[in-house]
C-alpha cells in the first residue's frame, strides 16, 4: 500500500494533495507558495517522504480541444524536472474545471471568498485520477507520452 500525490501547478502556488494508503480518497495537504524550483522541489520531497508517496499526479491544463497549449507544455517541462528531482513516477491528468470545482467546494466549507483553493484543486485532480482506477492501473498519461514536447 502506498500513497499518491496530486499537484495543481500554478505560476504562484502549487496545490498539494495525497491519497489514503488504499488509494480510495484524496485529501488536501497544503499550498506551497512558489519560491524557486530548488525550494519548491525540496518542500515537495519533504512531503513525499513524510507521506510515503510512490507516484505523483500533476494536473495538465489542456485547451478546449484537449490539446497541449503553451501552459500545458510548461507544466510538462516542470513535471520532467520534478521527476528528476524526486525520483518518483509522474503521471499527467487533465485538470479541466478543477479550479472551478475547488472554488465551489471551498464556498461550502470554511474558506473565505478569495482564499487560495489550490490544495482543494489538487485533491479534485487526484480524486478524479483515483476514481479512474489510478491506484491499480495508469489511467493518466505518463511523462514518456510527451517526449515530443520540449
BELMONOR-V568623 format. One record per residue. N is the residue number from 1. RES is the residue in one letter. PSI is psi as a letter, one per 40 degrees, with the letter a starting at -180 (NA if undefined). BURIAL is b if it has 24 or more other C-alpha atoms within 12 Angstrom, else e. D_LAST is the distance of its C-alpha to the last C-alpha in whole Angstrom. Layout:
N/RES/PSI/BURIAL/D_LAST, N/RES/PSI/BURIAL/D_LAST
//
This chain:
1/X/h/e/34, 2/X/i/e/31, 3/X/i/b/29, 4/X/i/b/26, 5/X/h/b/24, 6/X/h/b/23, 7/X/h/b/21, 8/X/h/b/21, 9/X/h/b/18, 10/X/i/b/19, 11/X/d/e/19, 12/X/d/e/22, 13/X/i/b/23, 14/X/h/b/22, 15/X/h/b/24, 16/X/h/b/25, 17/X/i/b/27, 18/X/i/b/28, 19/X/i/b/30, 20/X/i/b/34, 21/X/d/e/34, 22/X/e/e/35, 23/X/f/b/32, 24/X/d/b/34, 25/X/h/b/34, 26/X/i/b/31, 27/X/i/b/32, 28/X/i/b/31, 29/X/d/b/31, 30/X/i/b/30, 31/X/h/b/27, 32/X/h/b/26, 33/X/h/b/26, 34/X/h/e/23, 35/X/c/e/23, 36/X/i/e/21, 37/X/d/e/18, 38/X/d/e/21, 39/X/d/e/23, 40/X/d/b/22, 41/X/d/b/20, 42/X/d/e/24, 43/X/d/b/25, 44/X/d/b/23, 45/X/d/b/24, 46/X/d/e/28, 47/X/d/b/28, 48/X/d/b/26, 49/X/d/e/29, 50/X/d/e/32, 51/X/e/b/31, 52/X/f/e/30, 53/X/h/b/27, 54/X/d/b/25, 55/X/i/b/22, 56/X/h/b/20, 57/X/h/b/20, 58/X/h/b/17, 59/X/h/b/18, 60/X/h/b/15, 61/X/g/b/16, 62/X/i/b/16, 63/X/a/e/18, 64/X/d/e/21, 65/X/e/e/21, 66/X/f/e/18, 67/X/i/e/15, 68/X/h/e/12, 69/X/a/e/12, 70/X/d/e/11, 71/X/d/e/13, 72/X/d/b/11, 73/X/d/b/8, 74/X/d/b/9, 75/X/d/b/11, 76/X/d/b/9, 77/X/d/b/7, 78/X/d/b/11, 79/X/d/b/12, 80/X/d/b/10, 81/X/d/e/12, 82/X/d/b/15, 83/X/d/b/15, 84/X/d/e/15, 85/X/d/e/18, 86/X/e/b/20, 87/X/f/e/20, 88/X/i/b/20, 89/X/i/b/19, 90/X/h/b/17, 91/X/i/b/17, 92/X/i/b/16, 93/X/h/b/18, 94/X/h/b/19, 95/X/e/b/21, 96/X/h/b/22, 97/X/e/e/26, 98/X/d/b/26, 99/X/d/b/26, 100/X/d/e/29, 101/X/d/e/31, 102/X/d/b/30, 103/X/d/b/32, 104/X/d/e/35, 105/X/d/b/35, 106/X/d/b/36, 107/X/d/e/38, 108/X/e/e/40, 109/X/a/e/40, 110/X/e/e/41, 111/X/i/e/38, 112/X/i/e/39, 113/X/h/e/37, 114/X/e/e/35, 115/X/i/e/34, 116/X/i/b/30, 117/X/f/b/30, 118/X/d/b/26, 119/X/d/b/28, 120/X/d/b/29, 121/X/d/b/26, 122/X/d/b/25, 123/X/d/b/28, 124/X/d/b/28, 125/X/d/b/24, 126/X/d/b/25, 127/X/d/b/29, 128/X/d/b/27, 129/X/d/b/25, 130/X/d/b/28, 131/X/d/e/30, 132/X/e/e/28, 133/X/e/e/29, 134/X/e/b/26, 135/X/d/b/29, 136/X/e/e/30, 137/X/a/e/27, 138/X/g/e/23, 139/X/e/e/23, 140/X/a/b/20, 141/X/h/b/16, 142/X/i/b/15, 143/X/d/b/12, 144/X/d/e/12, 145/X/e/e/12, 146/X/f/b/9, 147/X/d/e/7, 148/X/e/e/6, 149/X/h/e/4, 150/X/NA/e/0
//
